Amino acid sequence: IVPKLRTTAQHPGPAGRRQSVLQLGQWDKSGNAEDRLQQALADPAPEVRQAAVTAIGETAIRTDSMKTSLIDLLRNQRESAQLTDGALHALERFSMSKEEFALYSQARADADKRLSQ
């Protein structure tokens, strides 16, 4: 199933990519989905990026490059409050430096403010 999900995660339609990425997060516990999840985090469709954030939270992938990609999402002011909140939840599972934690804390405060409006 997992190899098929990696292939269908390249689907031409965002709905197909979204569903494949979500299922990849549920099924691939090997940690080999990092490349595909990295691609999904950079996808032009916001629903695919949201699925990637959700899938990262379900996997055991805790690499520095994945953490950097999630932090980059936090820095992007154009991302939705929902996506930012998802990235914050995923980052809770990563170890962070003082600087990263300071950025995380500020992004958490900003996201809480945006979500309450």
C-alpha positions as CSV (number, residue, x, y, z in Angstrom):
1,I,0.0,0.0,0.0
2,V,2.7,2.5,1.0
3,P,4.6,2.4,-2.4
4,K,1.2,3.0,-4.2
5,L,0.5,5.9,-1.9
6,R,3.9,7.5,-2.6
7,T,3.0,7.3,-6.3
8,T,-0.5,8.6,-6.0
9,A,0.8,11.5,-3.9
10,Q,2.0,12.9,-7.2
11,H,-1.6,13.0,-8.5
12,P,-2.4,15.9,-10.8
13,G,-5.4,17.0,-8.8
14,P,-5.0,18.6,-5.3
15,A,-7.8,16.4,-3.8
16,G,-5.9,13.3,-4.9
17,R,-2.6,14.5,-3.5
18,R,-4.3,15.6,-0.3
19,Q,-5.9,12.1,0.3
20,S,-2.7,10.3,-0.6
21,V,-0.6,12.4,1.7
22,L,-3.0,11.9,4.6
23,Q,-3.0,8.1,4.1
24,L,0.7,8.1,3.7
25,G,1.0,9.6,7.2
26,Q,-1.3,6.9,8.6
27,W,0.3,3.9,6.8
28,D,4.0,4.7,6.5
29,K,5.6,4.2,9.9
30,S,9.0,3.4,8.4
31,G,10.0,7.1,8.2
32,N,10.6,6.8,4.4
33,A,7.9,9.3,3.5
34,E,10.0,12.3,4.3
35,D,10.7,13.3,0.7
36,R,7.1,13.1,-0.3
37,L,6.0,15.0,2.8
38,Q,8.6,17.7,2.1
39,Q,7.2,18.0,-1.4
40,A,3.6,18.2,0.0
41,L,4.6,21.0,2.4
42,A,5.7,23.1,-0.6
43,D,2.6,22.2,-2.7
44,P,0.8,25.2,-4.2
45,A,-2.6,23.9,-2.9
46,P,-3.2,24.8,0.7
47,E,-5.2,21.6,1.4
48,V,-2.2,19.5,0.4
49,R,0.1,21.5,2.7
50,Q,-2.5,21.1,5.5
51,A,-2.6,17.3,4.8
52,A,1.2,17.2,5.0
53,V,1.3,18.9,8.4
54,T,-1.3,16.5,9.7
55,A,0.7,13.5,8.3
56,I,3.9,14.7,9.8
57,G,2.2,14.7,13.2
58,E,1.3,11.0,12.7
59,T,4.7,9.9,11.6
60,A,7.9,9.3,13.5
61,I,9.9,11.7,11.2
62,R,11.7,14.2,13.4
63,T,14.6,15.3,11.2
64,D,16.1,18.8,11.2
65,S,15.1,19.4,7.6
66,M,11.4,18.5,8.5
67,K,11.6,20.9,11.5
68,T,13.0,23.6,9.3
69,S,10.2,23.2,6.8
70,L,7.6,23.5,9.5
71,I,9.3,26.6,10.9
72,D,9.4,28.1,7.4
73,L,5.6,27.6,7.3
74,L,5.3,29.6,10.6
75,R,7.3,32.4,9.0
76,N,5.0,32.6,6.0
77,Q,2.4,35.3,6.9
78,R,0.3,34.3,4.0
79,E,-0.5,30.9,5.4
80,S,-3.9,30.3,7.0
81,A,-4.4,30.3,10.8
82,Q,-5.4,26.7,10.5
83,L,-2.3,25.6,8.7
84,T,-0.1,27.6,11.1
85,D,-1.8,26.0,14.1
86,G,-1.3,22.5,12.5
87,A,2.4,23.3,12.0
88,L,2.7,24.4,15.7
89,H,1.1,21.1,16.8
90,A,3.5,19.1,14.7
91,L,6.5,21.1,16.0
92,E,5.6,20.1,19.6
93,R,7.0,16.7,18.8
94,F,10.4,18.1,17.8
95,S,13.3,19.1,20.0
96,M,14.1,22.8,19.5
97,S,17.0,25.2,20.2
98,K,16.4,28.3,22.2
99,E,16.0,30.4,19.1
100,E,13.6,27.9,17.5
101,F,11.6,27.7,20.7
102,A,11.4,31.5,20.8
103,L,10.1,31.6,17.3
104,Y,7.6,28.8,18.1
105,S,6.4,30.6,21.2
106,Q,5.8,33.9,19.3
107,A,4.1,32.0,16.4
108,R,1.9,30.2,19.0
109,A,0.9,33.6,20.6
110,D,0.2,35.0,17.1
111,A,-1.8,32.0,16.1
112,D,-3.9,32.0,19.3
113,K,-4.7,35.7,18.6
114,R,-5.7,35.0,15.0
115,L,-7.8,32.0,15.9
116,S,-9.7,33.9,18.6
117,Q,-10.7,36.8,16.2
